[in-house]
């Protein structure tokens, strides 16, 4: 009977092993929590720096767009101002084409 362990001893050994495993798991959790806190801090810094950078880029784009608008107003003619000139050019082109077709028609009819 000395070789056989009693149920109490088996149960005690089981509890000791469970307690050791729980301690290892608790240590692991502490490590994981510390790593998570460090990663969260790094992520917050990264997000913050990217927000500042993105705000800077957005401001640059707005400035470029404003510059483009100012340049476009100086360089290009608005549609309202171009409409009369367009009508004149189309009219002259129409007259020239009419004259060419009339000349071709006259040559054909002469023969």
Secondary structure, 3 states (H helix, E strand, C coil): CCCCCCHHHHHHHHHHHHHHHHHHHHHHHHHHHHHHHHHHHHHHHHHHHHHHHHHHHHHHHHHHHHHHHHHHHHHCCCHHHHHHHHHHHHHHHHHHHHHHHHHHHHHHHHC
